[in-house]
């Protein structure tokens, strides 16, 4: 039977990164991907934060198929027919790498997989890994396409809906309440219209919006990113809350898109793609066991995501975890020991990464994302205050506090608001 | 014995859209892959290889950059693949394509059987296999099923509109198959692994086949044909009412008038 040094299951950012680093270090690596090409099965925003990619592939934006450099991040609170937006823009064009780049995964993932192949990894697309081979609690290989394939170590990088470890009895089921569902449309608009509409100087510049509110009262948020000739627009909502609301995911997206603020941004565009995907909610307390005898689990398969309201990070967390795992595997190779104890180094390495530190920093944000009022009370409240402050009306004007109290109506008590502020403070401020 | 399997990097026709205004086909952005019928070609060639110990060589006219698209074809059992780089041959007509392929078959040397699909997924000209046969001076055995090869003799059923025709022919010959000929195999993971190590050669039309642009130009006699989309307008007749039996009769009468059914 054929035996490799490492088998990587899944050719997404996590799998490709692990394969790239292991192959580069001279290991015999095979990557098995269920899509006909890497990225073909992928649903993602997709906003790629540069930091970690630049460490791995210096100046990647020059050769990788990125869409636009994200020079502006905005957070928008969407009230009924109102919006309050906070815009941040880094307008220094020489400031490379930019904080983030928008990508289309069907183009970007093949590029990443190509880096792994160029480093010597063997990519086998079009095959689904059906199960792990386990002997006495030790993962020894995989079964796919009617064949068994052995390896010293298996890197499980099969994304959100990873079932291999659960199926092999190596982890428990994940709790459904910790899962969100994302629905996304890709909307085509001429390149020039996007550049103008989003106040970009060139077709290489773009912006990203994070939106709070107007998601059908379901806990979650919306996003809108500019690609070259398309917009990626979507919502991510809690799956159990959505179930309770008895609404369909696409209805929530339609409602989000119908908000006048979003409608103005997508107006005239043509929907060219619709997709949906389960997304782990992410959070340091949700990180499962990351390693065992003969295996490591990386990226979304290990629920490694970071959501701090402002941004939802998946790809760079995936890459960081895969890089940490690869480092541990290479250390294990030195010792000739791929046991659980040896691969435990992966967790140590991962905990030293900036990404993990960020996950710890924003650990209180998870509770905030459970707070319904953030999504269905505050956007209107903020809008109401703004309205009172800006508008000239046939009645005496108000200072901010009066405007706030008046706009709280019966939906919110002062005490509740103070508690929420404390929660927001814990989550995002200090 | 050498078998050549001619396969094509084709448009995925299910993704082709028609421009509503001009009725022209929109081909930009349509994904390309090895055609559906080419799987039947490969299955036929590989089955014969397994039965006789022959070698099977893939032959295609495709952009050199498309080699990754042939992974599965290689995994299905080709021994090697020759890609004739089509980069400089924008939309070569059937005569040019057949000339190139036949020349390549001769260059491969000692080939005694060429297997083709009856027609490609996208071009559907049906011309390539007979033109290759003509150029090579070999007989053509078209629309074959139940193919057996004994020594130098091939026996097959020809799947014709009017029925089946059992024929026998001597090698060398050109064989065409249909999508009904067989059920293509699904290569295993091991097949895919082995395919990675199989050689792929890229030939240039001029440098490797010795065909000059003038020679090819001479074959490309038809340069452009009119291309018109057909618009079928529906009659959109509606029958409304409560009485189902009466409605059914009205429908039947309308169908008789349209000669969809006869009395």
Interface residues (C-beta under 8 A of the other chain):
Chain A: X2 X30 X32 X122 X124 X125 X126 X127 X144 X145 X146 X147 X149
Chain B: X71 X72 X186 X187 X188 X189 X190 X191 X192 X193 X196
